[in-house]
Amino acid sequence: MTKQEFISQVREKAGISNSDATRAVDAVLETISETLKRGGEVSFTGFGKFSVSERSARQGVNPQTGERIQIAASKVPRFSAGAKLKQTVKGG
């Protein structure tokens, strides 16, 4: 599903205009992104939790040359699915 398809479904389910649905979806995504950027977490009970995880520095291999390289430490976004979402996907 693309972002536009998602916005369309939000518009239909909420009974709002396309521009209102677009603003709402953009606001939600921006709020989640900004919270993660600050190192916070966003939890939706039953749905899941967005968080930031630290990835430590590690050794890697350049696939073109076979040369060993050092990969720097970084922060990456994570999502953990909640029980209700897992059950929905499972089909129950």
N, C-alpha and C positions, 0 to 999 in steps of 0.2 A: 504494500500500500504506500502510495506517495503522500507527501504532505498535503497536496491539493485534494486527494481522495479522502484523507483524514478530515480535513476542514469541511468537506462536503457532508460527511457523516455526522460531524458535530453539529453542523447547521441543521440537518434534518432532525436529529434526536432532540436538540434543544429548542427547535422552532424559532431560530433567530436568523437574521440576515447573513449573507455570505461575508460581508465586511466585518460584522460583529464576531462571527465565528473565527475569521482570520486573525482579528486582534486578540481574541481570547486564547487561541492556540499559540500565537507568537508570544503573548505575555507569559503563559505557562512555561514554554520552552526557555525563554529568557530568564525567568525567575529561577528555574532549576539550574541553568548554566551559571548564573551569577553566584548562587549559593555554593555550588561545587567549586567555583573558582576561589572563593574565600575559605575553602576547606571544610565547609559544612556538609550536612546530610539532609536529604529530603525523603520523608517517609509517608507513604500512603497506606494506612492500615488495610490489610487484606490484599493489596495490590503489589507493593514492593518498596524497596528502599534504594535510592540513588546515593552513592558515596564516592569518596576519592581514596584511592589506594596508592601507596608508595611502591614503586618498582625499583629494586636495588640495581646498582651498576653490575654489569656482567660481561663475560667474554663472548664474542660472536665471531663468525667467519664470513669474510667477503666472498660471496658465491662466484664472482668472476675471476678472482685471483687466488682464492683459497687462503689468503692472508688472514691471520687472527687480528681482530679489532676489539677495542674497548667500547662497549655501549654504555653511555652515561645513565645515571639514575634519573627517574622521571616520575611524574604523578599521572595516574590514569583513572578515568571514570569507571565506576563499577555499578552494576544493577543486580540486586538480589530479589528474586520473585517472592511474593508473599503467598501464604497458604491458599487463599481464595483464588488467586490467579493460577497457581499450579493446578488446583482442582478443576478450574474451568477449562484449561488447556488439555488436561487429562481426559476430559469428557464427562465429568461427574456432576 
